Amino acid sequence: KIPLAPLRSPKELQLFMEEIPKDSFVLVDTPGINPFLDDDLHFISQCVLATRHPPVWIAPSGSDIDELLEMAEVFKDMGVTNVIHTRCDVARRFGGLLAVLSHAQLRLCALSQGGAVGHRLLSATPRALHDLVRANHFSQSSYLQEDQKKTQEPTWIRQIRGATI
């Protein structure tokens, strides 16, 4: 039940951002990129400039530690301070996530199950991170109910809303 505005270019995104009220909360979902390709980086950089807000890195669980750390450095140069970790239900190794949080000093704001970042997002509380790393199978159902009882707006949205470039 969220209004969508499909846009095809960073220029269209910039025009859209100029037309909406300044206090609007907008989530921009860009296509996945290869952070080691100049064309992909240019596209994402233009999107970041168009929004004038820091991007959030969506990083998949179970990825190689060294690759995640290299990607984290690229995204930090773009202004990323927050990361959402996806595919938590299928991954069995979380060393990459822990390395990104420790060495790259990014903040984990949400965890998700499945490949679609917009679904089943869980605020990254210490308890959720503990259970993610310790569990044989990560399940969010009890956390989602708990998070929804506390507030109408999930913690991960408040954290992103408070980020600045």
matplotlib code that plots the C-alpha trace (Angstrom):
import matplotlib.pyplot as plt

x = [0.0, 2.9, 2.7, 5.3, 6.9, 8.9, 11.8, 14.2, 17.2, 19.0, 17.7, 14.1, 14.9, 16.2, 13.1, 10.9, 12.8, 12.4, 8.6, 7.8, 7.5, 10.8, 9.6, 8.6, 10.1, 11.2, 12.7, 14.6, 15.2, 17.9, 19.0, 21.8, 25.2, 28.7, 30.7, 33.8, 32.5, 32.8, 29.5, 27.6, 29.3, 28.6, 24.9, 24.5, 26.5, 24.2, 21.2, 22.7, 23.4, 19.8, 18.4, 20.9, 20.7, 23.1, 22.4, 21.9, 23.8, 21.9, 24.4, 23.6, 24.4, 26.9, 29.2, 32.9, 34.5, 37.2, 34.7, 32.3, 35.0, 36.2, 32.6, 32.0, 35.0, 33.5, 30.1, 31.5, 33.2, 29.7, 28.4, 26.9, 26.8, 24.0, 23.6, 20.7, 21.7, 19.5, 19.0, 19.5, 17.2, 19.5, 23.0, 25.1, 28.1, 28.0, 31.7, 31.3, 28.6, 30.6, 33.7, 31.8, 30.4, 33.7, 36.3, 34.3, 32.4, 29.0, 25.8, 23.5, 20.0, 17.9, 18.0, 15.8, 14.7, 14.5, 15.9, 13.3, 14.6, 11.2, 9.7, 10.2, 12.6, 13.5, 15.2, 18.7, 18.6, 21.4, 19.0, 18.2, 21.9, 22.8, 20.1, 21.1, 24.7, 23.8, 20.7, 20.7, 17.7, 16.9, 13.2, 11.8, 8.2, 8.4, 10.7, 8.4, 5.4, 7.6, 8.9, 5.4, 4.0, 6.6, 5.9, 4.1, 7.4, 10.1, 13.5, 15.3, 13.3, 13.9, 17.7, 17.7, 15.6, 18.2, 21.2, 22.8, 25.3]
y = [0.0, 2.3, 4.6, 3.8, 6.1, 4.1, 6.2, 5.4, 7.6, 9.6, 12.8, 11.6, 10.8, 14.3, 15.9, 13.7, 14.7, 18.3, 18.0, 16.2, 18.0, 18.4, 16.4, 13.3, 9.9, 8.2, 4.8, 4.6, 1.0, 0.9, -2.1, -4.1, -3.1, -4.4, -1.9, -2.7, -1.4, 2.3, 2.5, 0.9, 3.2, 6.3, 5.3, 4.8, 7.9, 10.0, 8.5, 9.4, 12.9, 13.2, 12.3, 14.3, 11.6, 8.8, 5.4, 2.2, -0.8, -4.0, -6.8, -10.5, -12.9, -15.7, -13.7, -13.9, -11.8, -10.2, -9.3, -7.8, -5.7, -4.5, -3.6, -1.9, 0.4, 1.4, 2.1, 4.0, 6.3, 7.0, 7.9, 4.6, 4.4, 1.8, -1.7, -4.1, -7.7, -10.0, -13.7, -14.4, -17.4, -19.3, -18.2, -20.3, -18.1, -14.6, -13.7, -11.3, -9.4, -9.3, -8.1, -5.3, -4.2, -4.4, -3.3, -1.1, 0.3, 0.3, 0.2, -2.8, -1.3, -4.3, -8.0, -9.8, -13.2, -13.9, -12.0, -9.2, -6.5, -4.9, -7.9, -9.2, -6.6, -6.9, -4.2, -5.2, -5.4, -7.0, -10.0, -10.4, -10.3, -12.8, -15.2, -14.8, -15.8, -18.6, -20.2, -23.2, -21.5, -17.8, -17.0, -13.6, -14.1, -13.5, -10.5, -8.9, -9.2, -7.7, -4.9, -4.0, -3.8, -1.2, 1.3, 1.9, 2.8, 0.1, 1.0, 0.5, 3.2, 5.6, 4.9, 5.5, 8.7, 10.1, 9.5, 12.5, 13.0]
z = [0.0, -0.7, -3.7, -6.3, -8.8, -11.4, -12.7, -15.5, -14.8, -12.2, -13.9, -13.5, -9.9, -9.4, -10.9, -8.7, -5.6, -6.4, -6.8, -3.5, -0.1, 1.7, 4.7, 2.6, 3.4, 0.2, -0.3, -3.6, -4.7, -7.4, -9.4, -8.0, -9.3, -9.5, -7.3, -9.3, -12.6, -13.4, -15.3, -12.4, -9.9, -12.0, -12.2, -8.5, -7.7, -9.8, -8.0, -4.6, -5.8, -7.1, -3.7, -1.6, 1.1, 2.0, 0.4, 2.3, 1.2, 0.7, 1.3, 0.9, 3.7, 3.1, 0.9, 0.9, 3.7, 1.5, -1.3, 1.2, 2.8, -0.7, -1.6, 1.8, 1.1, -2.3, -0.8, 2.1, -0.4, -1.7, 1.7, 2.9, 6.7, 7.1, 5.7, 5.4, 5.4, 3.2, 2.7, 6.4, 6.2, 3.8, 4.8, 7.2, 7.4, 8.8, 9.0, 6.1, 7.9, 11.2, 9.3, 7.6, 10.9, 12.7, 10.1, 7.7, 10.7, 9.0, 11.1, 10.6, 10.5, 9.3, 8.5, 6.0, 4.8, 1.1, -1.8, -1.8, 0.5, 0.8, 2.5, 6.0, 7.2, 10.9, 12.9, 13.7, 17.5, 19.5, 20.2, 16.5, 15.6, 18.3, 17.2, 13.6, 14.3, 16.8, 15.1, 12.7, 11.0, 11.3, 11.7, 12.0, 12.8, 16.6, 16.1, 13.5, 15.9, 18.7, 16.6, 15.4, 19.0, 19.9, 17.2, 13.9, 12.3, 12.4, 14.0, 10.7, 9.1, 11.9, 11.6, 7.9, 8.3, 10.7, 8.4, 6.7, 3.9]

ax = plt.figure().add_subplot(projection="3d")
ax.plot(x, y, z, "-o")
ax.set_aspect("equal")
plt.show()
